[in-house]
Amino acid sequence: QVQLVESGGGLVQPGGSLRLSCAASGNILSINVMRWYRQAPGKERELVADITSGIGTTYVDSVKGRFTISRDNAKNTVYLQMNSLKPEDTAVYYCNLNILSTFPTSFRDCWGQGTQVTVSS
């Protein structure tokens, strides 16, 4: 059993900042890929950023220079620092982790519950 808990969403004005976090717990051996997605009303879910052990990070063009994904392996946690927020960043943000877990030993594709980010004046 693996659990993901997201936090950090909220309402901010344009130009403001938020930091999202996603913490995994349970029978975890390792986490290879950590990703952040977002889904705005009427839009398809979009990959925003990912971070892969031994490789690095990638970002969708619309957030480059404004968002930073990072991870704390000791805490099994991934973060998304969001600066210079724009109204078009408004969406529900979801973390997605590929986890090697036990009982039984297997790779699991795990999703957080989502956290709302609203950017409005």
mmCIF file of the C-alpha atoms, coordinates in Angstrom:
data_MODEL
# 
_entry.id   MODEL 
# 
loop_
_atom_site.group_PDB 
_atom_site.id 
_atom_site.type_symbol 
_atom_site.label_atom_id 
_atom_site.label_alt_id 
_atom_site.label_comp_id 
_atom_site.label_asym_id 
_atom_site.label_entity_id 
_atom_site.label_seq_id 
_atom_site.pdbx_PDB_ins_code 
_atom_site.Cartn_x 
_atom_site.Cartn_y 
_atom_site.Cartn_z 
_atom_site.occupancy 
_atom_site.B_iso_or_equiv 
_atom_site.pdbx_formal_charge 
_atom_site.auth_seq_id 
_atom_site.auth_comp_id 
_atom_site.auth_asym_id 
_atom_site.auth_atom_id 
_atom_site.pdbx_PDB_model_num 
ATOM 1   C CA . GLN A 1 1   ? 0.000   0.000  0.000   1.00 0.00 ? 1   GLN A CA 1 
ATOM 2   C CA . VAL A 1 2   ? 1.315   3.425  -1.060  1.00 0.00 ? 2   VAL A CA 1 
ATOM 3   C CA . GLN A 1 3   ? -0.288  6.745  -0.221  1.00 0.00 ? 3   GLN A CA 1 
ATOM 4   C CA . LEU A 1 4   ? 0.303   10.182 -1.784  1.00 0.00 ? 4   LEU A CA 1 
ATOM 5   C CA . VAL A 1 5   ? -0.697  13.401 -0.037  1.00 0.00 ? 5   VAL A CA 1 
ATOM 6   C CA . GLU A 1 6   ? -0.619  16.731 -1.887  1.00 0.00 ? 6   GLU A CA 1 
ATOM 7   C CA . SER A 1 7   ? -0.634  20.177 -0.323  1.00 0.00 ? 7   SER A CA 1 
ATOM 8   C CA . GLY A 1 8   ? 0.211   23.813 -1.045  1.00 0.00 ? 8   GLY A CA 1 
ATOM 9   C CA . GLY A 1 9   ? -2.532  24.957 -3.397  1.00 0.00 ? 9   GLY A CA 1 
ATOM 10  C CA . GLY A 1 10  ? -4.551  28.106 -2.919  1.00 0.00 ? 10  GLY A CA 1 
ATOM 11  C CA . LEU A 1 11  ? -5.631  31.469 -4.289  1.00 0.00 ? 11  LEU A CA 1 
ATOM 12  C CA . VAL A 1 12  ? -2.951  33.973 -5.321  1.00 0.00 ? 12  VAL A CA 1 
ATOM 13  C CA . GLN A 1 13  ? -2.775  37.167 -7.348  1.00 0.00 ? 13  GLN A CA 1 
ATOM 14  C CA . PRO A 1 14  ? -0.989  37.295 -10.703 1.00 0.00 ? 14  PRO A CA 1 
ATOM 15  C CA . GLY A 1 15  ? 2.748   37.512 -10.133 1.00 0.00 ? 15  GLY A CA 1 
ATOM 16  C CA . GLY A 1 16  ? 2.526   35.640 -6.851  1.00 0.00 ? 16  GLY A CA 1 
ATOM 17  C CA . SER A 1 17  ? 4.106   32.355 -5.820  1.00 0.00 ? 17  SER A CA 1 
ATOM 18  C CA . LEU A 1 18  ? 3.078   28.986 -4.420  1.00 0.00 ? 18  LEU A CA 1 
ATOM 19  C CA . ARG A 1 19  ? 4.944   25.812 -3.539  1.00 0.00 ? 19  ARG A CA 1 
ATOM 20  C CA . LEU A 1 20  ? 3.205   22.486 -3.992  1.00 0.00 ? 20  LEU A CA 1 
ATOM 21  C CA . SER A 1 21  ? 4.349   19.327 -2.253  1.00 0.00 ? 21  SER A CA 1 
ATOM 22  C CA . CYS A 1 22  ? 3.537   15.657 -2.693  1.00 0.00 ? 22  CYS A CA 1 
ATOM 23  C CA . ALA A 1 23  ? 4.665   13.161 -0.067  1.00 0.00 ? 23  ALA A CA 1 
ATOM 24  C CA . ALA A 1 24  ? 4.611   9.405  -0.580  1.00 0.00 ? 24  ALA A CA 1 
ATOM 25  C CA . SER A 1 25  ? 4.426   6.869  2.228   1.00 0.00 ? 25  SER A CA 1 
ATOM 26  C CA . GLY A 1 26  ? 4.064   3.129  2.557   1.00 0.00 ? 26  GLY A CA 1 
ATOM 27  C CA . ASN A 1 27  ? 6.046   0.165  1.292   1.00 0.00 ? 27  ASN A CA 1 
ATOM 28  C CA . ILE A 1 28  ? 8.482   2.078  -0.929  1.00 0.00 ? 28  ILE A CA 1 
ATOM 29  C CA . LEU A 1 29  ? 11.780  0.720  -2.228  1.00 0.00 ? 29  LEU A CA 1 
ATOM 30  C CA . SER A 1 30  ? 12.552  3.541  -4.664  1.00 0.00 ? 30  SER A CA 1 
ATOM 31  C CA . ILE A 1 31  ? 10.948  6.271  -6.772  1.00 0.00 ? 31  ILE A CA 1 
ATOM 32  C CA . ASN A 1 32  ? 12.361  6.741  -10.257 1.00 0.00 ? 32  ASN A CA 1 
ATOM 33  C CA . VAL A 1 33  ? 10.182  9.380  -11.928 1.00 0.00 ? 33  VAL A CA 1 
ATOM 34  C CA . MET A 1 34  ? 8.218   12.145 -10.236 1.00 0.00 ? 34  MET A CA 1 
ATOM 35  C CA . ARG A 1 35  ? 5.838   14.282 -12.295 1.00 0.00 ? 35  ARG A CA 1 
ATOM 36  C CA . TRP A 1 36  ? 3.431   17.173 -11.923 1.00 0.00 ? 36  TRP A CA 1 
ATOM 37  C CA . TYR A 1 37  ? 0.346   17.409 -14.134 1.00 0.00 ? 37  TYR A CA 1 
ATOM 38  C CA . ARG A 1 38  ? -2.392  20.001 -14.241 1.00 0.00 ? 38  ARG A CA 1 
ATOM 39  C CA . GLN A 1 39  ? -5.907  20.105 -15.618 1.00 0.00 ? 39  GLN A CA 1 
ATOM 40  C CA . ALA A 1 40  ? -7.851  23.305 -16.238 1.00 0.00 ? 40  ALA A CA 1 
ATOM 41  C CA . PRO A 1 41  ? -11.637 23.378 -16.769 1.00 0.00 ? 41  PRO A CA 1 
ATOM 42  C CA . GLY A 1 42  ? -12.473 22.137 -20.252 1.00 0.00 ? 42  GLY A CA 1 
ATOM 43  C CA . LYS A 1 43  ? -8.859  21.186 -20.971 1.00 0.00 ? 43  LYS A CA 1 
ATOM 44  C CA . GLU A 1 44  ? -6.992  17.897 -21.155 1.00 0.00 ? 44  GLU A CA 1 
ATOM 45  C CA . ARG A 1 45  ? -4.578  16.958 -18.410 1.00 0.00 ? 45  ARG A CA 1 
ATOM 46  C CA . GLU A 1 46  ? -1.149  18.417 -19.190 1.00 0.00 ? 46  GLU A CA 1 
ATOM 47  C CA . LEU A 1 47  ? 2.315   17.324 -18.088 1.00 0.00 ? 47  LEU A CA 1 
ATOM 48  C CA . VAL A 1 48  ? 3.905   20.351 -16.429 1.00 0.00 ? 48  VAL A CA 1 
ATOM 49  C CA . ALA A 1 49  ? 7.242   19.056 -15.162 1.00 0.00 ? 49  ALA A CA 1 
ATOM 50  C CA . ASP A 1 50  ? 9.100   15.893 -14.309 1.00 0.00 ? 50  ASP A CA 1 
ATOM 51  C CA . ILE A 1 51  ? 12.272  14.891 -12.517 1.00 0.00 ? 51  ILE A CA 1 
ATOM 52  C CA . THR A 1 52  ? 14.072  11.597 -13.100 1.00 0.00 ? 52  THR A CA 1 
ATOM 53  C CA . SER A 1 53  ? 16.853  10.123 -11.004 1.00 0.00 ? 53  SER A CA 1 
ATOM 54  C CA . GLY A 1 54  ? 20.179  10.287 -12.806 1.00 0.00 ? 54  GLY A CA 1 
ATOM 55  C CA . ILE A 1 55  ? 18.784  12.308 -15.716 1.00 0.00 ? 55  ILE A CA 1 
ATOM 56  C CA . GLY A 1 56  ? 17.354  15.646 -14.621 1.00 0.00 ? 56  GLY A CA 1 
ATOM 57  C CA . THR A 1 57  ? 14.248  17.739 -15.194 1.00 0.00 ? 57  THR A CA 1 
ATOM 58  C CA . THR A 1 58  ? 11.933  18.785 -18.012 1.00 0.00 ? 58  THR A CA 1 
ATOM 59  C CA . TYR A 1 59  ? 9.232   21.464 -18.246 1.00 0.00 ? 59  TYR A CA 1 
ATOM 60  C CA . VAL A 1 60  ? 6.430   22.371 -20.567 1.00 0.00 ? 60  VAL A CA 1 
ATOM 61  C CA . ASP A 1 61  ? 7.346   25.529 -22.504 1.00 0.00 ? 61  ASP A CA 1 
ATOM 62  C CA . SER A 1 62  ? 4.669   27.662 -20.866 1.00 0.00 ? 62  SER A CA 1 
ATOM 63  C CA . VAL A 1 63  ? 6.256   27.358 -17.390 1.00 0.00 ? 63  VAL A CA 1 
ATOM 64  C CA . LYS A 1 64  ? 9.970   27.401 -18.229 1.00 0.00 ? 64  LYS A CA 1 
ATOM 65  C CA . GLY A 1 65  ? 11.798  29.992 -16.163 1.00 0.00 ? 65  GLY A CA 1 
ATOM 66  C CA . ARG A 1 66  ? 8.908   30.281 -13.712 1.00 0.00 ? 66  ARG A CA 1 
ATOM 67  C CA . PHE A 1 67  ? 8.431   26.788 -12.212 1.00 0.00 ? 67  PHE A CA 1 
ATOM 68  C CA . THR A 1 68  ? 11.011  24.541 -10.575 1.00 0.00 ? 68  THR A CA 1 
ATOM 69  C CA . ILE A 1 69  ? 10.537  20.867 -9.750  1.00 0.00 ? 69  ILE A CA 1 
ATOM 70  C CA . SER A 1 70  ? 12.691  19.304 -7.033  1.00 0.00 ? 70  SER A CA 1 
ATOM 71  C CA . ARG A 1 71  ? 12.738  16.216 -4.851  1.00 0.00 ? 71  ARG A CA 1 
ATOM 72  C CA . ASP A 1 72  ? 13.804  15.137 -1.387  1.00 0.00 ? 72  ASP A CA 1 
ATOM 73  C CA . ASN A 1 73  ? 14.521  11.434 -1.643  1.00 0.00 ? 73  ASN A CA 1 
ATOM 74  C CA . ALA A 1 74  ? 14.934  10.999 2.123   1.00 0.00 ? 74  ALA A CA 1 
ATOM 75  C CA . LYS A 1 75  ? 11.357  12.225 2.588   1.00 0.00 ? 75  LYS A CA 1 
ATOM 76  C CA . ASN A 1 76  ? 9.931   10.622 -0.591  1.00 0.00 ? 76  ASN A CA 1 
ATOM 77  C CA . THR A 1 77  ? 8.619   14.046 -1.507  1.00 0.00 ? 77  THR A CA 1 
ATOM 78  C CA . VAL A 1 78  ? 8.435   16.064 -4.732  1.00 0.00 ? 78  VAL A CA 1 
ATOM 79  C CA . TYR A 1 79  ? 7.921   19.835 -4.851  1.00 0.00 ? 79  TYR A CA 1 
ATOM 80  C CA . LEU A 1 80  ? 6.812   22.324 -7.467  1.00 0.00 ? 80  LEU A CA 1 
ATOM 81  C CA . GLN A 1 81  ? 7.887   25.908 -6.820  1.00 0.00 ? 81  GLN A CA 1 
ATOM 82  C CA . MET A 1 82  ? 5.696   28.217 -8.906  1.00 0.00 ? 82  MET A CA 1 
ATOM 83  C CA . ASN A 1 83  ? 6.736   31.846 -9.351  1.00 0.00 ? 83  ASN A CA 1 
ATOM 84  C CA . SER A 1 84  ? 5.366   34.689 -11.473 1.00 0.00 ? 84  SER A CA 1 
ATOM 85  C CA . LEU A 1 85  ? 2.003   32.968 -11.615 1.00 0.00 ? 85  LEU A CA 1 
ATOM 86  C CA . LYS A 1 86  ? -0.424  33.849 -14.401 1.00 0.00 ? 86  LYS A CA 1 
ATOM 87  C CA . PRO A 1 87  ? -4.204  33.388 -14.637 1.00 0.00 ? 87  PRO A CA 1 
ATOM 88  C CA . GLU A 1 88  ? -3.648  30.680 -17.239 1.00 0.00 ? 88  GLU A CA 1 
ATOM 89  C CA . ASP A 1 89  ? -1.841  28.624 -14.577 1.00 0.00 ? 89  ASP A CA 1 
ATOM 90  C CA . THR A 1 90  ? -5.188  28.128 -12.842 1.00 0.00 ? 90  THR A CA 1 
ATOM 91  C CA . ALA A 1 91  ? -5.868  24.386 -12.663 1.00 0.00 ? 91  ALA A CA 1 
ATOM 92  C CA . VAL A 1 92  ? -5.991  21.363 -10.428 1.00 0.00 ? 92  VAL A CA 1 
ATOM 93  C CA . TYR A 1 93  ? -2.441  20.094 -10.015 1.00 0.00 ? 93  TYR A CA 1 
ATOM 94  C CA . TYR A 1 94  ? -1.698  16.390 -9.583  1.00 0.00 ? 94  TYR A CA 1 
ATOM 95  C CA . CYS A 1 95  ? 1.508   14.608 -8.675  1.00 0.00 ? 95  CYS A CA 1 
ATOM 96  C CA . ASN A 1 96  ? 2.295   11.324 -10.403 1.00 0.00 ? 96  ASN A CA 1 
ATOM 97  C CA . LEU A 1 97  ? 5.008   8.987  -9.135  1.00 0.00 ? 97  LEU A CA 1 
ATOM 98  C CA . ASN A 1 98  ? 6.367   5.721  -10.504 1.00 0.00 ? 98  ASN A CA 1 
ATOM 99  C CA . ILE A 1 99  ? 7.152   3.747  -7.347  1.00 0.00 ? 99  ILE A CA 1 
ATOM 100 C CA . LEU A 1 100 ? 8.864   0.426  -6.752  1.00 0.00 ? 100 LEU A CA 1 
ATOM 101 C CA . SER A 1 101 ? 7.062   -0.996 -3.738  1.00 0.00 ? 101 SER A CA 1 
ATOM 102 C CA . THR A 1 102 ? 6.763   -4.215 -1.768  1.00 0.00 ? 102 THR A CA 1 
ATOM 103 C CA . PHE A 1 103 ? 4.009   -6.641 -0.776  1.00 0.00 ? 103 PHE A CA 1 
ATOM 104 C CA . PRO A 1 104 ? 4.226   -7.662 -3.546  1.00 0.00 ? 104 PRO A CA 1 
ATOM 105 C CA . THR A 1 105 ? 7.319   -6.155 -5.120  1.00 0.00 ? 105 THR A CA 1 
ATOM 106 C CA . SER A 1 106 ? 6.161   -4.257 -8.200  1.00 0.00 ? 106 SER A CA 1 
ATOM 107 C CA . PHE A 1 107 ? 6.175   -0.906 -9.980  1.00 0.00 ? 107 PHE A CA 1 
ATOM 108 C CA . ARG A 1 108 ? 3.134   1.199  -9.242  1.00 0.00 ? 108 ARG A CA 1 
ATOM 109 C CA . ASP A 1 109 ? 1.865   4.277  -11.052 1.00 0.00 ? 109 ASP A CA 1 
ATOM 110 C CA . CYS A 1 110 ? 0.531   6.451  -8.232  1.00 0.00 ? 110 CYS A CA 1 
ATOM 111 C CA . TRP A 1 111 ? -1.497  9.679  -8.340  1.00 0.00 ? 111 TRP A CA 1 
ATOM 112 C CA . GLY A 1 112 ? -2.133  12.329 -5.727  1.00 0.00 ? 112 GLY A CA 1 
ATOM 113 C CA . GLN A 1 113 ? -5.616  13.580 -4.925  1.00 0.00 ? 113 GLN A CA 1 
ATOM 114 C CA . GLY A 1 114 ? -5.082  16.943 -6.634  1.00 0.00 ? 114 GLY A CA 1 
ATOM 115 C CA . THR A 1 115 ? -4.731  20.449 -5.236  1.00 0.00 ? 115 THR A CA 1 
ATOM 116 C CA . GLN A 1 116 ? -6.451  23.549 -6.628  1.00 0.00 ? 116 GLN A CA 1 
ATOM 117 C CA . VAL A 1 117 ? -4.343  26.501 -7.775  1.00 0.00 ? 117 VAL A CA 1 
ATOM 118 C CA . THR A 1 118 ? -6.265  29.665 -8.629  1.00 0.00 ? 118 THR A CA 1 
ATOM 119 C CA . VAL A 1 119 ? -4.526  32.778 -9.967  1.00 0.00 ? 119 VAL A CA 1 
ATOM 120 C CA . SER A 1 120 ? -6.828  35.781 -10.030 1.00 0.00 ? 120 SER A CA 1 
ATOM 121 C CA . SER A 1 121 ? -6.856  39.470 -9.191  1.00 0.00 ? 121 SER A CA 1 
# 
